[in-house]
Each structure stands twice: as C-alpha cells, then as structure tokens.
Amino acid sequence: MQIRGRSNLWFLLPIIFNVVGGVIAYFVIKEDDPKKAKNCLYLGLILAAIPVVLVLVPILIGITLLPHFPVPTTNLHYM
C-alpha cells in the first residue's frame, strides 16, 4: 500500500469541530495517510477534553473545600 501525503489543512477540521471533525477527518484520510488520520482524531479528542477539564476541576475543588468553610448560623440578626 502506497501512502499518499495529505494536506495539513485537514487539522482544521478537528480544531473547528472537535471530536466530530476528528472522526470525519479520520475516516476520510485513513487510507491515504493513517498517521495524520490518527493525529486528527487525537487532536479532536484533546480539544474536546480541555473545556471539560477547565470546568470540572474548579467545581471538584470547590466541592472538596466547601466543608472546610464555617457557615455562620448563630447570631444572625435581621432588621
């Protein structure tokens, strides 16, 4: 099997559409350039995971720190 190099513009598909773009790029170019196809798929997965990590980690840190902050329940005076 002869490997035909594909354009680096295929990396724009997972950059724009994350996992969906990576899967599309993978199936389109996997016969011609399998290494670039896998890299497009990995790029889509990584770019989709970054926002999840950026949202999930602060939430988990906040949940774990929550019991350590005292809640003032005494001496609440309302006017």
C-alpha positions in Angstrom: 0.0 0.0 0.0 1.4 3.3 -1.0 0.9 6.2 1.5 -0.1 9.4 -0.2 0.6 12.5 1.9 -2.4 14.7 2.7 -2.5 18.4 3.3 -2.1 19.8 6.8 -5.3 21.7 6.3 -7.1 18.5 7.5 -6.1 19.5 11.0 -8.5 22.4 10.8 -11.5 20.0 10.8 -10.8 18.8 14.4 -9.8 22.3 15.5 -13.1 23.7 14.4 -15.5 20.8 15.1 -13.6 18.9 17.9 -14.5 15.2 18.1 -16.9 15.2 15.2 -14.3 16.9 12.9 -11.6 14.4 14.1 -13.8 11.4 13.3 -14.7 12.8 9.9 -11.0 13.6 9.1 -10.0 10.1 10.3 -12.4 8.3 8.1 -11.7 10.4 5.0 -7.9 10.3 5.1 -7.2 7.0 6.9 -6.4 5.1 3.7 -4.1 7.7 2.3 -2.3 8.9 5.4 -3.0 6.8 8.5 -0.6 8.6 10.8 -2.2 12.0 10.0 -5.7 10.5 10.4 -4.9 9.2 13.9 -3.4 12.6 14.8 -6.5 14.4 13.6 -8.6 12.0 15.8 -6.4 12.6 18.8 -6.4 16.3 18.3 -10.2 16.4 18.2 -10.4 14.3 21.4 -7.9 16.5 23.2 -9.6 19.8 22.2 -12.9 18.4 23.3 -11.5 17.4 26.7 -9.9 20.7 27.5 -13.1 22.7 28.3 -14.4 19.7 30.3 -11.3 19.8 32.5 -11.3 23.5 32.8 -14.9 23.4 34.1 -14.9 20.2 36.1 -11.6 20.7 38.0 -12.7 24.0 39.7 -16.1 22.5 40.5 -14.5 19.5 42.2 -12.0 21.7 44.1 -14.9 23.9 45.3 -16.8 20.8 46.4 -13.9 19.4 48.4 -13.1 22.8 50.0 -16.8 23.5 50.9 -16.9 21.5 54.2 -13.8 23.4 55.5 -15.5 26.8 55.5 -17.6 27.5 58.5 -21.2 28.5 57.9 -22.3 31.3 60.3 -25.6 30.0 61.7 -25.6 31.8 65.0 -26.0 35.5 65.8 -28.0 36.2 62.6 -29.8 39.4 63.3 -32.3 40.7 60.8 -33.8 44.2 60.9 
